[in-house]
Amino acid sequence: MLTSLQNPLVKETRKLHQSKGRREKQLFLVEGTHLLEEACRRDYPLITIFYTPEWQEKHKSLCELVSQKAQGIELVSARVIQSLATTVNPDGVVAIAPQSQTNFMKIRTLGIALDKIQDPGNLGTIIRTASATNIDGLFVSRDSVDLYHPKVVRASAGEWFNLHKTISENLKDEVLKLQSQDLQVLATVPNSTINYWEIDLRKPTIIVLGNEGSGISKDLIDLADYSVKIPLSNGVESLNVAISTAIILYEVQRQRQT
């Protein structure tokens, strides 16, 4: 059993708490029983599993499953799990997984492009909602929050492993390419004169949403076929970007089901 916080594997794993470490190693953390179950259900590859004796006793069947899937398993003390996890009260299991993106993602009817999203909770919630509404895929600009941030993975409630997604080096070029494939581009802009429900969302669509503070980049707004707003009561400045995403995605669902 690993009990020392100075163990080389423990020290290397802790580097995955930081974006730099995740990027350099091309790895990320899967924390907690629920996320581990979802990773297994989607057959996502796992490298190393760390778990306590208490977790092993409580989750015998899952422990056996991940032991077969992972390249390595490590029985560790509660103190070590506490140091490996980014949560305050870890439930006894942490896994290392390889980073993996969807290459050559095909957007047939509905996609999302996110420009400079900074809050990991928002990105995770958007992923969860996007999966619930069955979109084809999600593009995240390189200057957004790290797609593999522990809070992003947790906030997705496991849907992180289900949704096609990729980090875009040039979001404008990505959106232009989709536009050339006959997808209409919808940009969310607070000062638009068009309400989001006034657009025919039954057509193949890419929805562009922007930074929580500064919104969408001007070059993305300029190329959009439509700029739309979510109307707000007087005195209300804006909505959370994850809420805005959900409102528009469910309007798409409403229009396509009627």
Secondary structure, DSSP 8 states (H G I E B T S, - for coil): -B--TT-HHHHHHHGGGSHHHHHHHTEEEEESHHHHHHHHHTT----EEEE-HHHHHH-HHHHHHHHHHSSEEEEB-HHHHHHH-SSSS--SEEEEEE----TT---SSEEEEEES---HHHHHHHHHHHHHTT-SEEEEETTSS-TT-HHHHHHTTTGGGTS-EEEES-HHHHHHHHHHTT-EEEEE-TT-SSBGGGS-TTS-EEEEEEBTTTBS-HHHHHH-SEEEB----TT-----HHHHHHHHHHHHHHHHH-
